């Protein structure tokens, strides 16, 4: 897990504009499954009413929490599904609410479970990759669908 002492962040930030700022660390998964009808690949997206957006399940890490453990915890909390982690996907770095944020992602196959709406996530959708890409609110999240597809092709 990257930390403020990581040599990629010599001053604790993401670049000159973030000098001295410690990034918010988060993790998540691009959750996928095979459709029960036809066996096609489906990607899970979550809707967060607070932001009215569609994204991959993710969240802030707890103090001292391993990034992969945090990613899997967030999948369960937000979707109700357990997940079997696969390849690590690209890490996204951006500013959120005025602070630098770093989110590590993994491809993860959905295991048993079922969604129950909650205050943080009120809906989930299972969509084919092209439809998931189009539904994602943030363009940066679309590249993760492409990275998932590449990781599954090379597996």
N, C-alpha and C positions, 0 to 999 in steps of 0.2 A: 504494500500500500504506500502511495506517495505521501509524504509529509512535508511540513514547511522546511525541514532540513534537507529535503531531497535536492540534489545538485541541479535538477532541472528548474528549481525555483530558488535561486540564490538569495533572494531577499524575501522569500515567503510568499511571493505572488506568482502570477502567470506571465509577466512580462513587465516592461517599463511602466505601463499604465497601472499595474497592480503592485508596484514596489512597496514592500512592507506589509502587504495585506495577506493574511493567512486564508487560504481557500476553504470554503465549506466543502467537506468531503461527503460524498454520497455514492450510492451504488444501486444498480438495478439489473434487470434481465430483459432481453428480447425473448419473450415466452412464446413457444410454438407447440403445435400439435398436428397430428394427422386428422383430417376430417373423417367422421364416422361414415359420411356419404361420399364415396369416391376416393377417399384417401389422400386428397390434396392437402398441401401445407396451409395451415392457418396461423396467423399471428394475433396474439392477444393485445388489445389496447385498452387502457383505462381512461375513464372520464372523471376528471376532478372538478366538482362543482365550484370550489373556491376560485379556480382560475378559468373555468369553463373551457377546458382544453382536453385534447386527446393525446396521450403519451404512453410510453412504455412504463411498466411498474418500476418505481425507483423511490429512494428516499435517503435522508441524511443518516449517516452512520452514528451509532452510539459511541460514546467515549471508549477508546481502546478496541472497538469491534473490528474484526477482520472484514475486508471489503466484500469478499464472496459470501461470507456468513450474513452480512447485512443485506446483500442483494437478494439472497434466498428468503430472508425474513420478510423483506418488503414485498416479495411476490406473494407470500402467504397472506400477509396483512391486507394487501390491496386487491388480490384476486380470489383468495380462498383456495388456491391450488398449490400443492407442493411442486417442486421443480427439480429436475436432474440437470446440473450444470454441464455445459459443454465448453466450447472454445471461448476464450476471452475476446471480446470485441473492442473496437476503438474506445478510448476514453474521451469524453466530451468535456471541454473547458469553455466556460462562458461566464458572463456576469448575470447574477440574479439578485434582484432587490439591492443593487448597488455594490454587491460583493462578488469576488471571484468564486466560482464554483467548479469543482472537478467531480465528474460522475463516471465511475468505472462500470462497464457493462459486460455481461456474459450472455451467450446463447444459452437457453435453457428449455428443455423439453418438459411440457406440463405433465405432472403426475396426477394422482387422485386429488379430488377436492371439488369444490363448487362455490360459486360466487354468491355472496350475501351483501347487498348494498349497505354502505356505512357512511359516516360523515365525510370521510376523506375521498372515497370513490363511490359514485352512485350508479355507474354502469360499466360493463365491460363488453367488448365486441371481439369476436373471433373472425378475422377477415383473411382472404387470400393476400399474399404479399403486395401485389400491385394496389389493391384496395386499401390495405393498411397504410402503405406509403402515402396515398392520396389523402387519407383521413387525418394523419398526424398533424397537429397544429404547428409545431416547430419544424422548419426545414432541416435543422441539424439532426433531428431524430430519424429522418428518412434514410440517411446514410447507414444507420444501424440495421435497417431491414436489408439493404444490399449486403452489408457485412455478414448478417446471418445467413443469407443465401449462399454467399461465397464459402462460409465456414462449413455449411452442410454439404456443398459440392465437393469440398476437399477432404471431408471426413471419411 
